[in-house]
Amino acid sequence: MKKTKKVVETKSTDIISFSEREKRSKEIQKRIAESYPMVGGNSEDSLWTSLTTASQRDLNTLTQKRMQDIAFYLYDSNPMAKRIIEIMTDFIVGDGFGYTAKDKTVLEVIKKFWEDPQNNLDVQIDDMATEQCLFGELAIPVWVNSANGDVKLGYIDPALIKKITKDRNNPKISKKLTWQKANSQEAKVLDIININKDIKSETYGKLVGDTFFFTINKVTSATRGRSDLLSLADWLDGHDQFLFARLERAFLLNNFIWDIECEGMNENELIEFVKGITIPKPGSIRAHNEKIKWKAETPKLEASDASDEARLFKNQILGGAGFPEHWFAEGSTTTRATALEMGLPTLKKLKSRQRKFKNMLTYIINFVIDQAIIAGTLNENVDRTFKVLVSPIVSRDDKGVAGVINGFVDGLSKAYDNGWIDDKKAKLIFNTFISQVGVDMETDNEIENEEEVIKPKKKLVKKKKEENQDEKA
């Protein structure tokens, strides 16, 4: 006798076995993998796992490379994608970065590194910000002169990176970068720059290594960064195809044909008649009798105005990118007051990315100072306090800001006069308030000597002015 399986429908109140839960979990994972291939669930790559990578938060190697290729293609061919990346770069870099240091010898080391012809950070910073937004990561190998500690910066294309190895005990720390040239059979392994924790080492407590590796748009356990365009790629491509389809339709609507009605002619006569006809030119004369009727026929494509649909797709992209629509040629659809309010979340996002980039430059300069100390160019006990200066990101409503500041200062003065707050507290309150409009006020524990605060380009102008004054004297 054949055994029959009894099917029992489980209700929400029934007890489900662990094996049944595991089975349902695998079915859900399979459906998610089929629906979202970008997370590693396409038909081929999802069946393979890395033998060395422990993180489950990374795209698989082929998908990571494809993401970078798609992002670069969109940056080259899609106007909106290019503008999204450009806006991020423009706000991150702004009018450029500067630097300051307490000790003059430290300032000279930073200046020498910053203005080195190979590093040329005043120019290279724009490219660094663009490529980090575009590819989601930035690999910068270094070459250190052991004689004087001078540091030269290089570049590794993210497409050449094969693997990032993390610290076994701390997923926050990336230890090794494996990369391979396009026409090479040999992969190279570089130590990612980290603080040396070997107590017996002469460089204990200092930054050492072969390359910097900075990432964005990733969780802590992931090893690789992700492009700002990753989640927008399909929508950008769809919006592009939609606009091209409307463009083709516009071309069709501008086309027409001549329909000629010839009364009483048979097929052979029509053929002979058409052979002798030429397309009328503008301003030409055409004569015919009442049996010939000419009529221009145009395509009748019954389609509604697609501007609302185009705006819908566009806002889907801009919403994902974090930009208001009036930043992308939609200024007529909003008012000034609304535009200012809509810009606040975007400015917060841009300030956050600028702060991350500032921390990246701070990390690089700390490495430069460490190498100068190791080489003996700087003393071990030198005051290495320095600061990277950024262009403030502010909302351009100067009149409103001025009015608010005047009212705030008056209120703060009355509070001080009444003894509600002391001078130190008033200064702290004012600095906190003024920082909200984009001005970075230096606190007591920051650098106070204004003579040490320079920006490379401005210092050259100041130096020339001093030389001219000396000549006049």
C-alpha positions as CSV (number, residue, x, y, z in Angstrom):
1,M,0.0,0.0,0.0
2,K,1.1,3.5,-0.8
3,K,1.5,5.8,2.1
4,T,-0.4,9.0,1.8
5,K,0.9,12.3,3.3
6,K,-1.6,14.1,5.4
7,V,-1.5,17.8,4.9
8,V,-2.2,19.9,7.9
9,E,-2.7,23.6,7.6
10,T,-0.9,25.4,10.4
11,K,-2.6,28.4,12.0
12,S,-1.0,31.3,13.7
13,T,-1.7,29.7,17.1
14,D,-0.1,26.4,16.2
15,I,3.4,25.5,17.3
16,I,5.9,25.5,14.4
17,S,8.9,23.2,14.5
18,F,12.4,24.6,14.1
19,S,12.9,22.7,10.8
20,E,9.7,24.2,9.4
21,R,10.8,27.7,10.5
22,E,14.2,27.1,8.8
23,K,12.4,25.9,5.6
24,R,10.2,29.0,5.5
25,S,13.2,31.3,6.2
26,K,15.1,29.8,3.2
27,E,12.0,30.3,1.0
28,I,11.8,34.0,2.0
29,Q,15.6,34.5,1.4
30,K,15.2,32.9,-2.0
31,R,12.4,35.3,-3.0
32,I,14.4,38.3,-1.7
33,A,17.5,37.1,-3.6
34,E,15.5,36.8,-6.9
35,S,13.8,40.2,-6.4
36,Y,17.0,42.1,-5.4
37,P,20.0,40.7,-7.4
38,M,22.2,43.7,-6.5
39,V,22.6,42.3,-3.0
40,G,24.2,39.2,-4.4
41,G,21.2,37.1,-5.3
42,N,21.4,36.7,-9.1
43,S,21.1,33.3,-10.6
44,E,24.9,32.6,-10.8
45,D,26.7,34.7,-8.2
46,S,24.3,33.9,-5.3
47,L,25.5,30.2,-5.4
48,W,29.1,31.1,-4.8
49,T,30.7,32.4,-1.5
50,S,34.2,33.8,-0.8
51,L,36.6,31.4,1.0
52,T,38.3,34.3,2.8
53,T,35.6,37.0,3.3
54,A,33.6,36.7,6.5
55,S,31.4,39.7,6.0
56,Q,27.9,39.0,4.7
57,R,27.2,42.8,4.2
58,D,29.3,43.2,1.0
59,L,28.3,42.9,-2.7
60,N,29.9,40.0,-4.3
61,T,33.0,40.8,-6.3
62,L,31.4,40.8,-9.8
63,T,28.5,42.9,-8.5
64,Q,30.9,45.4,-6.9
65,K,32.8,45.9,-10.1
66,R,29.5,46.2,-12.1
67,M,28.3,48.8,-9.7
68,Q,31.4,50.9,-10.3
69,D,31.1,50.5,-14.1
70,I,27.5,51.5,-14.1
71,A,28.1,54.5,-11.8
72,F,30.9,55.7,-14.1
73,Y,28.8,55.1,-17.2
74,L,25.9,57.1,-15.7
75,Y,28.3,59.9,-14.6
76,D,29.6,60.1,-18.2
77,S,26.2,59.8,-20.0
78,N,23.4,60.9,-17.7
79,P,23.1,64.6,-17.0
80,M,21.2,64.2,-13.8
81,A,23.6,61.6,-12.4
82,K,26.6,63.8,-13.3
83,R,24.9,66.8,-11.6
84,I,24.2,64.9,-8.4
85,I,27.9,64.0,-8.1
86,E,28.9,67.5,-9.0
87,I,26.7,69.1,-6.3
88,M,28.1,66.7,-3.7
89,T,31.7,67.7,-4.7
90,D,30.9,71.4,-4.9
91,F,29.5,71.5,-1.4
92,I,32.2,69.2,0.1
93,V,35.1,71.2,-1.3
94,G,33.4,74.6,-1.6
95,D,36.1,77.4,-1.8
96,G,38.8,74.9,-0.9
97,F,40.4,73.5,2.3
98,G,43.0,75.2,4.5
99,Y,45.0,74.2,7.5
100,T,46.4,75.7,10.7
101,A,48.9,74.5,13.4
102,K,50.2,75.9,16.7
103,D,53.8,74.9,16.1
104,K,55.6,76.6,13.1
105,T,57.7,73.5,12.4
106,V,54.5,71.4,12.2
107,L,53.0,74.0,9.9
108,E,55.9,73.9,7.6
109,V,55.7,70.1,7.4
110,I,52.0,70.3,6.5
111,K,52.6,73.1,4.0
112,K,55.4,71.1,2.3
113,F,53.2,68.0,2.0
114,W,50.1,70.0,0.9
115,E,51.9,72.0,-1.8
116,D,54.1,69.2,-3.1
117,P,53.8,69.1,-6.9
118,Q,52.9,65.4,-6.9
119,N,50.3,65.8,-4.1
120,N,49.0,69.3,-5.1
121,L,46.0,68.9,-2.8
122,D,44.5,72.3,-3.8
123,V,43.7,70.6,-7.1
124,Q,43.5,66.9,-6.2
125,I,40.9,67.4,-3.5
126,D,38.2,67.9,-6.1
127,D,39.0,64.7,-7.8
128,M,39.2,62.8,-4.5
129,A,35.8,64.0,-3.5
130,T,34.3,63.2,-6.9
131,E,35.7,59.7,-7.0
132,Q,34.7,58.9,-3.5
133,C,31.1,59.8,-4.2
134,L,31.2,58.0,-7.5
135,F,32.8,54.7,-6.5
136,G,32.1,54.7,-2.8
137,E,35.7,54.3,-1.8
138,L,39.1,55.9,-2.2
139,A,42.4,54.0,-2.1
140,I,45.5,56.2,-1.7
141,P,48.9,54.5,-1.5
142,V,51.8,56.4,0.0
143,W,55.5,56.6,-0.6
144,V,57.6,57.8,2.4
145,N,61.1,59.2,2.2
146,S,62.9,57.5,5.0
147,A,65.5,60.3,5.2
148,N,63.2,63.2,6.0
149,G,59.7,61.7,6.3
150,D,58.3,63.4,3.2
151,V,55.0,61.7,2.0
152,K,53.9,61.3,-1.6
153,L,50.3,60.3,-2.4
154,G,49.3,57.9,-5.2
155,Y,46.1,56.3,-6.5
156,I,44.6,52.9,-7.0
157,D,41.5,52.5,-9.2
158,P,38.8,50.8,-7.1
159,A,38.2,48.4,-10.1
160,L,41.6,46.9,-9.4
161,I,40.9,46.1,-5.7
162,K,40.3,42.4,-5.2
163,K,39.8,42.2,-1.5
164,I,39.8,44.1,1.8
165,T,40.8,42.1,4.9
166,K,39.5,43.2,8.3
167,D,40.9,42.8,11.7
168,R,39.8,39.4,13.1
169,N,38.9,40.9,16.5
170,N,37.6,44.3,15.4
171,P,35.4,44.7,12.2
172,K,35.9,48.5,12.4
173,I,39.6,48.1,11.4
174,S,40.6,47.3,7.8
175,K,44.0,45.6,7.8
176,K,45.0,44.6,4.2
177,L,44.2,45.7,0.7
178,T,44.7,43.3,-2.1
179,W,44.9,44.7,-5.7
180,Q,46.0,43.6,-9.1
181,K,46.9,45.5,-12.2
182,A,44.8,44.8,-15.3
183,N,47.6,43.0,-17.3
184,S,49.4,41.4,-14.3
185,Q,49.1,37.9,-13.0
186,E,50.4,38.8,-9.6
187,A,48.3,40.4,-6.9
188,K,49.8,42.8,-4.4
189,V,48.9,43.1,-0.8
190,L,49.3,46.5,1.0
191,D,49.0,47.2,4.7
192,I,46.2,49.7,5.3
193,I,47.4,52.6,7.4
194,N,46.5,52.2,11.1
195,I,47.9,52.9,14.5
196,N,50.8,50.6,15.4
197,K,49.8,48.7,18.5
198,D,53.0,46.7,18.9
199,I,54.5,47.9,22.2
200,K,58.0,46.6,21.2
201,S,58.0,48.6,17.9
202,E,59.8,51.9,17.6
203,T,56.7,53.3,15.9
204,Y,54.3,52.3,18.6
205,G,51.3,54.6,18.8
206,K,51.9,56.1,15.4
207,L,50.2,55.7,12.0
208,V,52.0,53.3,9.8
209,G,51.2,51.4,6.6
210,D,51.3,51.4,2.8
211,T,47.9,52.9,1.8
212,F,44.9,54.8,3.0
213,F,41.5,53.3,2.3
214,F,38.4,55.5,2.9
215,T,34.8,54.3,2.3
216,I,31.3,55.8,2.3
217,N,27.7,54.3,2.2
218,K,28.5,51.1,4.1
219,V,27.8,49.5,7.4
220,T,30.5,48.7,9.9
221,S,31.0,45.0,9.1
222,A,31.1,45.6,5.3
223,T,34.6,45.9,3.7
224,R,33.8,47.9,0.6
225,G,32.1,51.2,0.0
226,R,29.2,51.8,-2.3
227,S,28.5,54.5,-4.8
228,D,26.0,57.4,-4.2
229,L,24.4,56.3,-7.5
230,L,23.8,52.6,-6.5
231,S,20.2,53.0,-5.4
232,L,19.5,55.5,-8.1
233,A,20.9,53.7,-11.1
234,D,17.7,51.9,-12.3
235,W,15.6,55.1,-11.8
236,L,18.2,57.3,-13.6
237,D,18.2,54.8,-16.5
238,G,14.4,54.6,-16.6
239,H,14.1,58.4,-16.5
240,D,16.6,58.6,-19.4
241,Q,14.7,56.1,-21.5
242,F,11.4,57.8,-20.8
243,L,12.7,61.2,-22.0
244,F,14.2,59.6,-25.1
245,A,10.9,58.0,-25.9
246,R,9.2,61.4,-25.6
247,L,11.9,62.8,-27.8
248,E,11.2,60.2,-30.5
249,R,7.5,61.0,-30.2
250,A,8.2,64.7,-30.8
251,F,10.1,63.8,-33.9
252,L,7.2,61.7,-35.2
253,L,4.7,64.5,-34.6
254,N,6.8,66.8,-36.7
255,N,6.7,64.4,-39.7
256,F,4.0,64.3,-42.3
257,I,3.2,62.8,-45.7
258,W,1.3,64.0,-48.7
259,D,-2.0,62.1,-49.4
260,I,-3.1,62.6,-53.0
261,E,-6.6,61.6,-54.1
262,C,-6.9,61.0,-57.9
263,E,-10.4,60.6,-58.9
264,G,-11.1,58.1,-61.7
265,M,-7.6,56.8,-62.1
266,N,-6.8,53.0,-62.2
267,E,-3.7,51.4,-60.7
268,N,-1.5,51.8,-63.8
269,E,-2.5,55.4,-64.2
270,L,-1.7,56.1,-60.5
271,I,1.7,54.5,-60.9
272,E,2.5,56.7,-63.9
273,F,1.1,59.8,-62.2
274,V,3.3,59.3,-59.1
275,K,6.4,58.9,-61.2
276,G,6.1,62.5,-62.5
277,I,5.4,64.0,-59.0
278,T,8.1,65.8,-57.0
279,I,7.8,67.0,-53.4
280,P,6.6,70.6,-53.5
281,K,9.2,73.1,-52.2
282,P,8.3,76.1,-50.0
283,G,7.0,78.9,-52.2
284,S,6.6,76.7,-55.3
285,I,3.5,76.5,-57.5
286,R,1.2,73.5,-57.9
287,A,-1.6,73.3,-60.4
288,H,-4.2,70.6,-60.7
289,N,-7.9,70.1,-61.7
290,E,-10.8,69.3,-59.5
291,K,-10.1,65.5,-59.7
292,I,-6.8,65.8,-57.9
293,K,-6.8,66.6,-54.2
294,W,-3.7,67.1,-52.1
295,K,-3.7,66.7,-48.3
296,A,-0.9,66.7,-45.6
297,E,-1.4,63.8,-43.2
298,T,0.3,63.9,-39.7
299,P,0.6,61.1,-37.2
300,K,-2.3,61.0,-34.7
301,L,-0.6,59.7,-31.5
302,E,-3.3,60.1,-28.9
303,A,-1.1,60.6,-25.8
304,S,-1.5,63.0,-22.9
305,D,1.0,65.5,-21.6
306,A,3.8,63.6,-20.0
307,S,5.3,66.4,-17.9
308,D,3.6,65.2,-14.7
309,E,5.0,61.7,-15.2
310,A,8.5,63.1,-16.0
311,R,8.3,65.1,-12.8
312,L,7.2,62.1,-10.8
313,F,10.2,60.0,-12.0
314,K,12.5,63.0,-11.4
315,N,11.3,63.5,-7.8
316,Q,11.8,59.8,-7.1
317,I,15.4,60.2,-8.1
318,L,16.0,63.5,-6.3
319,G,14.2,62.2,-3.2
320,G,16.6,59.2,-3.1
321,A,19.6,61.5,-3.6
322,G,18.4,63.9,-0.9
323,F,18.0,67.0,-3.1
324,P,14.9,69.3,-3.5
325,E,13.5,69.6,-7.0
326,H,14.1,73.3,-7.2
327,W,17.8,72.6,-7.3
328,F,17.2,70.8,-10.7
329,A,15.4,73.3,-12.9
330,E,12.1,73.3,-11.1
331,G,12.3,76.7,-9.6
332,S,8.9,77.8,-10.9
333,T,7.1,75.3,-8.8
334,T,8.0,76.6,-5.4
335,T,8.3,79.9,-3.4
336,R,11.3,81.4,-1.8
337,A,10.1,80.5,1.7
338,T,9.3,76.9,0.8
339,A,12.7,76.6,-1.0
340,L,14.6,77.7,2.1
341,E,12.7,75.2,4.3
342,M,13.2,72.3,1.8
343,G,16.9,73.0,1.6
344,L,17.5,72.3,5.3
345,P,17.7,68.5,5.2
346,T,19.9,68.7,2.2
347,L,22.3,71.1,3.9
348,K,22.5,68.7,6.9
349,K,23.4,65.8,4.6
350,L,26.0,67.9,2.8
351,K,27.5,69.1,6.1
352,S,27.7,65.5,7.3
353,R,29.6,64.4,4.1
354,Q,31.9,67.4,4.4
355,R,32.7,66.5,8.0
356,K,33.5,63.0,6.9
357,F,35.9,64.3,4.2
358,K,37.5,66.7,6.7
359,N,38.1,63.8,9.0
360,M,39.7,61.9,6.1
361,L,42.2,64.8,5.5
362,T,42.9,65.1,9.2
363,Y,43.8,61.4,9.3
364,I,46.2,61.9,6.3
365,I,47.9,64.9,7.9
366,N,48.3,63.0,11.2
367,F,50.1,60.3,9.2
368,V,52.3,63.0,7.6
369,I,53.3,64.4,11.0
370,D,54.0,60.9,12.4
371,Q,56.3,60.1,9.5
372,A,58.2,63.4,10.1
373,I,58.6,62.5,13.8
374,I,59.8,59.0,12.9
375,A,62.4,60.4,10.4
376,G,63.6,63.0,13.0
377,T,62.3,66.0,11.1
378,L,60.1,66.9,14.0
379,N,60.8,66.4,17.7
380,E,59.0,63.6,19.5
381,N,57.4,66.0,22.0
382,V,56.4,68.7,19.4
383,D,53.0,70.3,19.8
384,R,51.3,68.6,16.9
385,T,48.0,70.4,17.3
386,F,46.5,71.4,14.0
387,K,43.2,71.9,12.3
388,V,41.7,71.4,8.8
389,L,39.7,74.4,7.7
390,V,36.6,73.9,5.5
391,S,34.3,76.2,3.6
392,P,31.1,76.8,5.6
393,I,27.9,75.4,4.1
394,V,25.2,78.1,4.8
395,S,21.8,79.0,3.5
396,R,21.9,82.2,1.6
397,D,19.3,84.3,3.5
398,D,21.7,87.0,4.7
399,K,19.0,89.5,5.5
400,G,17.0,87.1,7.6
401,V,20.1,85.8,9.4
402,A,21.3,89.3,10.2
403,G,17.9,90.2,11.8
404,V,17.9,87.0,13.8
405,I,21.4,87.6,15.1
406,N,20.6,91.1,16.2
407,G,17.6,90.0,18.1
408,F,19.5,87.1,19.7
409,V,22.4,89.3,20.8
410,D,20.0,91.8,22.4
411,G,18.4,89.0,24.4
412,L,21.7,87.6,25.3
413,S,22.9,91.0,26.5
414,K,19.9,91.4,28.7
415,A,20.4,88.0,30.2
416,Y,24.0,88.9,31.0
417,D,23.1,92.3,32.5
418,N,20.5,90.7,34.8
419,G,23.1,88.2,36.0
420,W,21.3,85.2,34.7
421,I,24.5,84.0,32.9
422,D,28.2,84.8,33.2
423,D,30.6,85.9,30.5
424,K,31.8,82.3,29.8
425,K,28.3,80.9,29.5
426,A,27.3,83.8,27.2
427,K,30.2,83.1,24.9
428,L,29.4,79.4,24.8
429,I,25.7,80.2,24.0
430,F,26.7,82.6,21.3
431,N,29.2,80.3,19.7
432,T,26.6,77.5,19.6
433,F,24.1,79.7,18.0
434,I,26.4,81.2,15.4
435,S,27.6,77.8,14.4
436,Q,24.1,77.0,13.2
437,V,24.5,79.5,10.4
438,G,27.7,77.9,9.1
439,V,30.4,79.9,11.0
440,D,32.9,77.6,12.8
441,M,33.7,79.5,16.0
442,E,36.9,78.5,17.7
443,T,36.5,77.4,21.3
444,D,39.0,77.8,24.2
445,N,40.6,74.4,23.6
446,E,41.2,75.1,19.9
447,I,44.0,77.1,18.3
448,E,43.9,80.8,19.3
449,N,46.9,82.2,17.5
450,E,45.4,83.7,14.3
451,E,48.9,84.3,12.9
452,E,49.2,80.5,12.5
453,V,46.0,80.2,10.6
454,I,46.6,80.1,6.8
455,K,45.2,79.0,3.6
456,P,47.9,78.2,1.0
457,K,46.6,80.6,-1.7
458,K,45.8,83.4,0.7
459,K,49.3,83.2,2.3
460,L,51.0,83.9,-1.0
461,V,49.0,87.0,-1.5
462,K,49.7,88.2,2.1
463,K,53.5,87.6,1.6
464,K,53.5,89.7,-1.6
465,K,51.8,92.5,0.2
466,E,54.4,92.4,2.9
467,E,57.2,92.5,0.3
468,N,55.7,95.5,-1.4
469,Q,55.4,97.3,1.9
470,D,59.1,96.6,2.6
471,E,60.1,98.0,-0.8
472,K,58.1,101.2,-0.2
473,A,59.8,101.5,3.2
